[in-house]
Amino acid sequence: MGPSFVIERLEFQRGDLWYARYFRGLVTFLVGHSKAGKSTALEALLYPLGLLTATVMPEVRGCQQVRLVFRVAGTRWQATRSGSNPRARCP
């Protein structure tokens, strides 16, 4: 088994403020090639619960920046990505 990978939190920027969502349990990654059906599988799981992919985390989609804070083998890292529209506003 390789080094541990632990997601600590997801941060997103609204205006000048940063907000965070913390992960307290296990996280499952759904990976695969493009057009392999990952989104379709996720939608199939969410539909019976009355959820749509557009309602999962809408506040993150329109933010100026999104940051993932995680640890690999005990070393903390962060990955930040700017939003596609720098003037986008979060609901």
C-alpha positions, -999 to +999 in steps of 0.1 A: +000+000+000+013+035-009+014+067+012-018+079+029-039+106+011-062+125+035-085+153+024-088+179+052-111+206+037-125+223+007-123+261+008-141+285-015-139+322-019-169+345-020-158+381-025-130+387+000-140+359+024-130+323+024-154+295+035-146+259+043-162+225+042-145+199+063-143+161+056-147+140+087-151+106+072-138+085+043-139+100+008-145+078-022-130+088-056-148+078-088-121+077-116-120+066-152-114+076-187-133+104-204-168+093-214-166+062-192-199+070-174-186+085-141-212+114-141-240+091-152-232+067-123-232+096-099-265+109-112-280+074-110-270+073-073-283+108-065-316+106-085-334+083-060-325+107-032-342+136-050-308+153-057-295+165-090-258+171-098-266+208-100-276+209-063-247+190-047-225+221-039-238+250-060-219+276-038-186+262-050-193+263-088-195+301-091-168+311-067-137+331-076-114+305-062-116+269-049-089+254-027-084+218-017-063+212+014-049+177+018-021+156+033+001+130+016+022+109+039+018+135+066+029+165+045+002+191+040-005+204+005-030+227-011-043+230-046-061+263-056-080+268-089-095+301-101-131+300-113-138+303-150-155+337-145-135+360-122-167+381-117-189+351-108-209+354-076-219+326-053-256+322-044 
